[in-house]
Amino acid sequence: MDPYRRAFILSEWRGLPEPPPKPDRQTTAADVIGKIMQTLGLGARLKQEEVLGAWKEIVGDFIASHAAPQRLDKGVLYVQVLQPTMHYELDRVWKPKILSKFKERFGARVVKEIKFRIG
């Protein structure tokens, strides 16, 4: 039964005004922690660590041994590549496939673009 309706019925039956029930303000710990992390700006940092940690799993051992992600900034994943030939191959051939795997795993808003840099 609705708590407001119950209070109304009891006040009618008793002939005395019944105070309205207090609203339920119960929240889960996950909601509170999520809000705190967003307030402190840690939500993006946590997502960055997840993306960087998933690099080897998404691209495989061979590519991971020649290229390493450096940072995720405003949806752009910056990847350091060891050799110019590997840079060309990743940028021209593999980039759409890798990007689609990241979008599939983390959503379209987390990794929007990948930029490869030699270094």
N, C-alpha and C positions, 0 to 999 in steps of 0.2 A: 504494500500500500504506500502511496505517496506520503512522505512525512508531513507535508503541509496540509494535506487532506485529513490526516490523522489528528493533527493539532486542532484543526477546525472542528472536527467531530467531538473531540474531547472537551473543547471549550463550550460547545453547545450542550453537551450532556451534563457537564458539571455546573454550568451557569457562570463559570469564571473564565476570564481570558487566559488562554494558554500561550506562553511565549513561543514564537516561531522556532522551529528547529535550526540548529547551527548548520551552515553548509559544510559539506564534506570537502576538506582541503587536503586529503591524503594524497601523497605523490610517491612514486617509486624512487629508489636510490639512483637508478639509471638516469631518470629524468633530471634529478638534481645535479648529478655529476656531469651530465652532458651540458647543462646550462652553465655550470662553473667553468668547464673547459672552453666553451665558446666565449665566455666573458674574459677569460685570461688569454684567449687566442691560441689555445693548445689543440683545438680540433683540427686545424690545418696541419699542424706539426705531426699529429698522430697519423693522419691520412698519408702524409709524405713518407713516413717511416714504413707504412704498409706497402706503398707503391714501390719504394726502393727495395724493400725486402722481397717483393714478388718478381723482380726483374729476371733473375736466373730461371725461375720456374716458367715464366712466360716466353722468354726468347730461346732458352736452351743453353746447354753447356758451351758449345762452340762460340756463339755470339757473346755470351757472358764473359768468356775468357778474353775477348778482344774489345769489349765495350762495357763501360760501367756507368750507371746513372749517378749523377752528382747531386741534383736537387730538383724539387718540384716547386715551381713558382707561378702562381696565378694560372694554373692549368697547363703550363708548359713544362714538360719533362726534359731536362738538359742531360745529355748523355755524352761522356767523354769516350772517344774512339782512338785506338792506338795507331792505326795505319790509314793512310789516305785511300787505299783500295777498299778497305773495309768500310770506311766512311761513305764512299761512293755506293757500294753495294747496299748498305743499310738505308741510306737516304733515298736512293732511287727505286730499289726493289722491295725491301723488307718493311719499310716505314708504314705503309697502309695496313699490312697484316699485323704488325706489332701494335699499332694504335687501336685497331679493332679488338684485339685481345684485351688490351687495357680497359677499353670502354665496356666490353662485355663483363669484365670482372669487377670494375669499380664504378661503373656508370659513366655517362657521357660528360658529366661536368667536372670530374676529377682530373682526368688527363685529356686535354683538348688537342694538344699538339706535342710533337717530339722534335727536338732540335739536337742534331749530332754535331759535335765539335771535336776536332783533332787535338790531341794533347797528351 
